[in-house]
Every structure is written in structure tokens, then in C-alpha cells.
Amino acid sequence: MNVGSWSDAPVALLVGSIPDASLQGAAVRMTSGAADGGVLYITTRVDDYLVVGFGEEHAERLSGVAAGDEVMIDNSVYLASQTYHRHQYSPDYLPWEQFQVAGKPIYPQRPFLLGPRYARQGAGSIQSGRFAGKMIVVNCIMDEAAYACGSVEYRKLVEDALGDRIDDQYRLWLVDHTLHTGPVVMPGASRPVATTRIVSYAGALQQALRDVAAWVERGIAPPPSTEFELDDCQIVVGPTAAERRGIQPVATVTANGGERAEVAIAEPVQFQAVVEVPPGAGTVVHAEWDFEGAGDYPVAGPRFDGSETRVSFGTTYAFSEPGTYFPALRVTSQRQGDVESPFARVQNLGRVRVVVS
């Protein structure tokens, strides 16, 4: 099976018998023929074809396979990698403390650490915290791939390397309610949909690029790093913008005066919101409500002129069906207070619970 008319590089194997299971990440070991001893790694399955990893190395190995060759499908390494961190304790990495009791590892330990090995293969070196220029790190607090605690570990390295000069060269901005990618609502998704729980980090990233350029080219220092606490490897940010700092607005929402309201069908619920922007991070430019969890944010907040760093407002809404709802307020700030610009719009969410019976 080939990529197409533009290339004759093989990309998949047609196998006579495939286990009825997820094979992503599994190894295909050649046990006969000219390719005997070769190993390929499965990326996905298409009918009876096993699509293997991309790149010249995989293509060369696959080109030596012929009809009738025998293979063994083995996912043991892939399964082991899911829990390798339990067997790789390092006192230099705080998240691994959870796998210790009374100062001793709970699980058997491997003789060498895989993490630094993988890092060296990917970047060519191990992080040291030493650099000569300016740096702004933007990390999503809810990132499921690049964990936010990793940026905290790197900040320790930077602090060790730069000491009192850290604020002259480095910022860490932690962005709440954000994942590794932007929120996407899939067809048929159950409510509340992803866009009522997650916002895009794109605006924060755009502003960081602007700020690092201004820092380097004109000596304009960006807003300070996000303040936070680390609680058992979880990032905990303060409840107000002044406490959090960084560049993300903070929205606090109540329903009938609390974080949870219990009401009857058609009973009006009073929602109140306070939105704040950290010092030096811009002003409030937009706010919108989504009460039913559909993700379309049909109720607009008040109109802003881009001059205020703290706003408060309210609205009422009545639910026509019983159920548990998580009304969301999505708010946006912008450094220049430009209410029309589509760029560098930094978002956040405020949410409450309403039980309708």
C-alpha cells in the first residue's frame, strides 16, 4: 500500500489475522524473510491494513517485507510506557513524590531514567534553565499532554541559573481553563459541550509573542509571572486577578448569590458576575453567557468601551426543563482595550451549578 501517485514509499502492512483490539503504539516484529528482525510501530488500523510510523527509517524497513513473511504483533512496550513513571523515581521531579511512602518508592525501580533520554532525543539536550535572551513560557493549566507542573519544574531550573535576575529575563504565564489544543465541539456531543468548559489559549500566545518582541527590541518589560501554589502537583491559582497576576482575566459568577442554586422550572435565576484583569494586562472587551450548555453563547453581556479593568454586571434566566445545568460566562480582555480587534484576545470562564426540578 503506497502513499499515492506522488510517492512509492510503503506505509502499511496487509496482515492475514489482526487481533480485535486497539493496536496503536504496538510493535510489529518481523520473524521471517528478508526483513527478519526488523521492528515497525503501528499508528492506526484501516480495515485489514496496519499503518506504521512515518519517516525514512520505517519506509526502508517496510520495503523489505514480502508476501508470506511472518510477523508478531506485540504491545508490551506500549503498555509498559503507560506506567513507566511509577518505576522512575527522581527526587528532582516533584510529581513523583506521590509514588513514595516514608521516603521509599512504592514500586520496583528501573536502573535508569527514561525521561531525560527521551528529552535528549527530542531536543538534543537536557533542560538546564540557562539561556541568554528573554523568555515567556505560556502553559495551559489543564493541559493533558504538556503538564503545567512541568513548567514549574523548569522555572526552578531557571531560578537556580539566574537567581535574582530571573525577572529580567523570564516570565511564566499559566492560562486557566485551557487544554493542549483549542476546544472543539464534536457532532452529537452531550451538554455541557467543551466550549462551555474550555477556552482557547491562542490570544494569550499571541500577546506573549508581542510582549517578548517588545521586551527584546524596546526594553518594555511584560506583566509579571502568574502567582500560584502547587498542591500535590496541581496548579492552584488565586481567586482574584490581583492575586493571580499574569495576563488572563478572571471571572467570578454566582447564581442567586452562591456557587450553586436549586430552583423550580421557569423560576428566574439571578446571575451576578465580576470580571477583573490583572495589572498591566489590558481591559475587559467582551462577555457572553451560555446557560443551557450548547456552547453557542446566545446571551451577550453588556457592551464595553475597552477602558475598564474591573466590571460587574448581572442578568436573569429561567430554565424550561428539569436537570443540572452549568451556566458559563466567557470573558475576554485585550491589552490595548481594542473591542474590535480579533487578535490577542485573552479569554477565561466563570461557571456555576443550577439544579432545576
N, C-alpha and C positions, 0 to 999 in steps of 0.2 A: 504494500500500500504506500503510495507516494504523496508528497505534498501537493503536487499539481503539475501542470504543464511547464511552469517556470523552473522546476527543480526536480531532480530524480532522487533526492535524499529520502531514504525509507524512514518512516515514523511510527510504524505499528507492526504488531505480530498477529497473525491469524492462528489461534490456538484451538486444538480439537476439543478440549474439555476445560471449561473455566469454572472455578468454584462460584457458587451463588452467594457472593459476599462482596463487600466493598474492598477493592484491591488498591485503592490509591496509596501510593508510597511503598507498595510491596516490591520485592526484587524478583526478577526473572533470571534464574541462573541456567546457563546453557550446560547441558550434561552430555552432549554428544555432538558429532560433526565438527566442521572447521572452526566453529565459534566456541567449542568446548572450553568451559572455564570462564567465559565472559559473563558479565552481570549487567542487566538493564533495570531501570526503575520505572514503574508504571505511574502515569499521571492520571489516566482515566480509562474507561472502558466504553467502547462503541460496538454494540451487538457482540459479535464473537471476536472482535479485534481488541488487542491491548495496546493502547497508545503509550509510548515510552517517552522518557525525558528528551528535551531538545538539546541541540548542540552537536558539534562535530564528533565528539567522543562517542555519543550514543549512536550517531549515524554510522560511524565506522564499525562499531560492534554489531549493529543490526544488519549491515550489509553482508556480513559473513554467515548469516543464518540461512539455511536451506530447508526446503520442504522435507518433512520426515525427521528433522532434528528433534531431540527430546529436551524439555525444559522442566525446571522445578520452580514453582511459584512459592515464595517464602516472604511472609510479612513480619517475621520475628523481630528484625531490627527496627522496623517502623513502630511496632507495638512497644518495644523497649524504650524508644525515644520519647514516648508519651509520659513516661515517669522517670526518665534518667536523672532529673534534678533531685529526686529523693536520695540518690546514691552518689551525689556530687557535692557534699557539704564543703563550703568555704566560709571561713569567718569574715572574709572581706565583703560578703554579699548578704545584706540584712534579711532578704526574704527567705533565705534558707534556715533561719533560726527556728521556723515553725517545725522543722524536722529534727529538732533536738529535744531531749528531756534530760534535765540535770547535767547539761553540758556535754551530753554524748549523743551521737546520731542514732535515730530510731532504726534506720535501715542499714543493711550492709553497704559499704562504701567501695566505689571503684578507685583504682590506684591513681588515676589522673583525671583532670577536669576537661570535659569536652567543650564547655562554653568558650574559654579562651581560644581553643583550637579552631572552633567554628568562626569566631570573630576574626582571627588572623587570616583565615581562608577568604572571608568575605571582604575585608577592608585592607588586608596586607599588613596590619599591625594590631596591637592591643591598645585600647584606650589608656591614655596616660594623664589626661587633664591639662597637658601642656600645649599651648598654642600662642602665637604672637599677635594675632589680629583681634577682631571683635566678633562676638558670637551671641546669637539669640536662639535658644532652644525652645521650640513650641512642642508641647507634648499633651496629647489628649488624656484626660483623667480616666476615661472609661475605655481606653484603647485595649483591644483584646489581643493585639499582636505585638506592639511595642509598648510594653507595660510602663506606666508612669513611674513606678518605683525604680526603673532602670535609669531614668533621667536624674533621679535623686542620687543614685549611686555615682553617676558621672559628675554631678555637681560637687560631691565630696572630693573627687579627684581634682577638679578644677580649684576648689578651695585650698587643697593641700599644695597645689602647684603655684597658685597666685597669691594666696594669703590675703593681706589687706587690700590688694589691688584687684580683687575679684569684680567689684562693681565698676571698675574702669574698663573691663573687657567682656563681661559676661552677664547674660540675663537668662532666667528660666521662667517661661510663661506656661502655666498649666491651665488648660481650657476644659471647663466642666461640660458635662452632657455631650461629649463627643467621642466617637469611635475611630478606628483606624481608617475608615472610609466615610464618605458622606452618607446621610440617611437616604434609604431607598424604600419606597413602598411597593411591595410585590402585589400582583393581581390576587385578589381574594384574601388579602391579609386581614387577620382579625383585629378588632379595635381593642384598645387604642393603638393606632398604627405607629410605625417607627418615628415619623416626623413629629409626633407629639411627645416623644421621649428623648430625641437626639437632635442636635443641630449640627450644621456644617462648621468645620474649623477653617474653611477657606478664607474667610475675612480676617481672622487672626493671623493666618500665614501671610496674606498679602500685606497686612500692616507691619508684620515683623520684617519682611523684605524691604519695605520702605524705610523702616527705622534703622536697620543695620546699615543701609546705604547712607542715610543722613548722619549716623554715628561716625562712620569711617570718613566720609567725604567732607562733612561740615562740623564735626565735633559735637553734634547735638545728641546728648545722652537720652536714651529711650526711657519710658516709665520703668519703675523698679520691678524686680522679680516678684512672682507670686509668693505670698506667705502661706505656709501650710504646716500641718503636722503629719507625721507618719504613724498610723495606728495599726500595728500588726500587718505592715506592708500596704495598708490602704491610705491613699492620699485623702486628707481631711482639710478642706479649706474653710475659712471663716464665714459667718452668715452675712456679713456686710461687705460692700465693695472696698471700704476703707481698710478693713482687716485683711482682705484677700490681696489687694493691690493687683499687679499685673495689668491686663488691658480689657478683660471681659466684664460686661455689665452684669449686675446681679439683680434678679427679680424675686421678690417675696410676695406670695399670694395667699390670701385667706378666703375661706368660704363661710359666711355667717360668723366671721370673727375667729375662725380656727383653721387648723390644718385638715380637719375632717368635718363634714356636715351630714346629718341624716335628715331627709326631707320626704315629703309625700309627692306623688305625681302632680305636676302642674303647680307646685308650690315655688314661688320665686326664691332664688338663692342670691344673696348679696355677695358679690366678689369685690375684694379690695386688693390693690396692687401697689407696691413701692418698687421703683426701679432706680438703681444707682450705678454710676460709672466711676471706676477708680480714679484717683487724682492723676491728671495729666493724660488720661486715656480717651478724651473726647466727650461727646454728649449723646443724649438719647435722641434717636431719629425716627424710631418706629416701634409699634407694639400691636399685637394681634392675638385674638382669642380663638381657641378651639375647644368647645365644650363637650362635643359628642365623641371625640376620638377619631374622626375621619381623616384628620391631617390637612384639611383644606383651609383652616383658619378663616372662617367666613365673617367673623365679627372684628372689625377694626377698632383699635384703641383710639385715643384722642390724637389729633394732629399736632406734631411738634415742629418748632421752627429751628431746631438744632442749637439752641442756646442753653439748655438746662442739663445739668449733670445729675440731678435728682428730681424725680417726678412721682406723684401719687395720683391714682385715679381709681374709679370703680365702675361696676356695671351689674346688671341683674340678668338672670337667665333661669328659665323653668324647663324641667325635663318632662317629656311626654310619656316615657316608658320607664318601667322599673329596671333597676340594675345598679352596678357600681361603676361610676364614671371617674375619670382622672382629667378634669379640665386643665388645659395648658395655656399659659401665656408665653408667647415668643417675643422677645425684645431684641432690639438692635441698637448698637451705638456706632458712631463714626468719628474718627479723630478730628476732622475739620468741621464736624457738625453739618455736613452736606446731606440733606434729606433725600436728594435725588440721585446721588452717585451710586452705581451698582458695585463699587469696589471698596475693599477694606471695611466692610460692614460686619462688625463683630456681634455674634448672636449668643443668646443664652435662653434658658427656660425657667419658668416658675410653674409648679404643679400642686394641685390639692386633690383630695378624695371627696366625692359626693356619693352617698348611698341613697338611692331613690326606691321607695317602697309604697 
